[in-house]
C-alpha cells in the first residue's frame, strides 16, 4: 500500500466505456518528497514523512528549515506522515509521484470540509423550523424550539443539536475509483467528489 499528498483542482465529467457521463474530481497529486523515515527501532513505529507544495524559503521558520535541510528538500508547505509504505525502501530526498497509482485502483481521500462558519439549526442539522408563521409569530420560523425541561433535569444534555460552527472538519471518502492518471502533469482523476474547497490539501491512500 502507498499514499501521496495532493491539492484539489476542481471537478469535471468524463465518459466511461458505456458512454455515460461520470462526475470526477481532478487532483494535483505530488510530486512529494521524503523528508523523514521513521522506524520502529528508533521511533517506536514505522512511517514515512512526505512533503508537498514548494514555497519561498523565507516563509518557513529555522527549525523546519533545518529539518528539511537534513533531507535535502526545498521549503515545503505541507508535511504529513504515512504508515502505508511498509516494505518499500524509501530514504530522505526520494520523490513519490502520482505514478504509484494506476487506472482502476481504489483510493481513500482525506481532506477538510468547507468551513461554513456559525450556522443555525436549519442549515446545520436540517431542522424544518417550528410553529406557524401566523398568529403573531414573526421571528421563530427557523428557531430550534425547546431544548430541555424546566424543573427536571434543569440543564441541557450534552450533544443537543443546536446552532454552532459548521464544517472545516476532517472527512474521509473511501473506495473512490481512479479514472485516469496523467504522470507528466502530476494529475490524478478520481470518480466522484472529495472533501474540501478548490486548492484544499488532500491525502490520497490506496484503499485496503
WODA-V252608 format. One record per backbone hydrogen bond with DSSP energy under -0.5 kcal/mol. NH is the residue of the N-H (numbers start at 0). CO is the residue of the C=O. E is the energy in kcal/mol with one decimal. If there is no record, write none. Layout:
nh->NH co->CO e->E
nh->NH co->CO e->E
//
This chain:
nh->3 co->203 e->-2.4
nh->5 co->201 e->-2.3
nh->6 co->27 e->-1.8
nh->7 co->199 e->-2.6
nh->8 co->25 e->-2.6
nh->9 co->25 e->-1.3
nh->11 co->23 e->-2.5
nh->13 co->21 e->-2.2
nh->15 co->19 e->-2.3
nh->18 co->15 e->-1.9
nh->21 co->13 e->-3.9
nh->23 co->11 e->-3.1
nh->24 co->189 e->-2.6
nh->25 co->9 e->-3.0
nh->26 co->24 e->-0.5
nh->26 co->187 e->-2.8
nh->27 co->6 e->-3.0
nh->28 co->26 e->-1.0
nh->28 co->185 e->-1.8
nh->29 co->4 e->-1.5
nh->29 co->27 e->-0.7
nh->31 co->95 e->-2.8
nh->32 co->50 e->-2.2
nh->33 co->93 e->-2.8
nh->34 co->32 e->-0.6
nh->34 co->48 e->-2.6
nh->35 co->48 e->-1.1
nh->37 co->46 e->-3.0
nh->42 co->38 e->-3.3
nh->43 co->38 e->-0.8
nh->43 co->39 e->-0.5
nh->44 co->38 e->-0.8
nh->46 co->37 e->-1.9
nh->47 co->81 e->-2.7
nh->48 co->35 e->-3.1
nh->49 co->47 e->-0.6
nh->49 co->79 e->-3.2
nh->50 co->32 e->-2.3
nh->51 co->77 e->-2.2
nh->54 co->74 e->-1.8
nh->58 co->55 e->-1.7
nh->59 co->56 e->-1.5
nh->64 co->60 e->-2.3
nh->65 co->61 e->-2.5
nh->66 co->62 e->-2.1
nh->67 co->63 e->-2.5
nh->68 co->64 e->-1.9
nh->69 co->65 e->-1.5
nh->70 co->66 e->-0.7
nh->71 co->68 e->-0.8
nh->72 co->67 e->-2.5
nh->76 co->51 e->-0.8
nh->76 co->52 e->-2.8
nh->77 co->51 e->-1.9
nh->79 co->49 e->-2.4
nh->81 co->47 e->-2.7
nh->87 co->84 e->-2.2
nh->88 co->86 e->-0.5
nh->89 co->87 e->-1.4
nh->92 co->33 e->-3.2
nh->93 co->90 e->-2.1
nh->95 co->31 e->-2.9
nh->96 co->94 e->-0.5
nh->99 co->96 e->-1.4
nh->100 co->97 e->-2.0
nh->103 co->177 e->-2.4
nh->104 co->101 e->-2.1
nh->106 co->175 e->-2.8
nh->107 co->204 e->-3.2
nh->108 co->172 e->-2.5
nh->109 co->202 e->-2.7
nh->110 co->170 e->-2.4
nh->111 co->200 e->-0.5
nh->112 co->110 e->-0.5
nh->112 co->168 e->-2.6
nh->115 co->165 e->-2.8
nh->116 co->165 e->-0.7
nh->118 co->116 e->-0.5
nh->118 co->163 e->-2.7
nh->123 co->119 e->-2.6
nh->124 co->120 e->-2.1
nh->125 co->121 e->-0.7
nh->126 co->120 e->-1.6
nh->129 co->139 e->-0.7
nh->129 co->140 e->-0.6
nh->136 co->133 e->-1.5
nh->142 co->139 e->-1.0
nh->156 co->154 e->-0.5
nh->159 co->156 e->-1.3
nh->161 co->159 e->-0.6
nh->163 co->118 e->-2.2
nh->165 co->116 e->-2.4
nh->170 co->110 e->-3.3
nh->172 co->108 e->-2.8
nh->173 co->171 e->-0.6
nh->175 co->106 e->-2.9
nh->177 co->104 e->-3.0
nh->178 co->176 e->-0.5
nh->178 co->188 e->-2.7
nh->179 co->188 e->-1.7
nh->181 co->186 e->-2.8
nh->182 co->180 e->-0.5
nh->184 co->181 e->-1.2
nh->185 co->181 e->-0.5
nh->185 co->182 e->-1.0
nh->186 co->181 e->-2.2
nh->187 co->26 e->-2.9
nh->188 co->179 e->-2.7
nh->189 co->24 e->-2.1
nh->189 co->187 e->-0.5
nh->190 co->176 e->-2.9
nh->191 co->22 e->-2.9
nh->198 co->7 e->-3.5
nh->199 co->196 e->-1.9
nh->201 co->5 e->-2.6
nh->202 co->109 e->-2.4
nh->203 co->3 e->-3.0
nh->204 co->107 e->-2.6
nh->204 co->202 e->-0.6
nh->205 co->1 e->-2.4
nh->206 co->105 e->-3.2
//
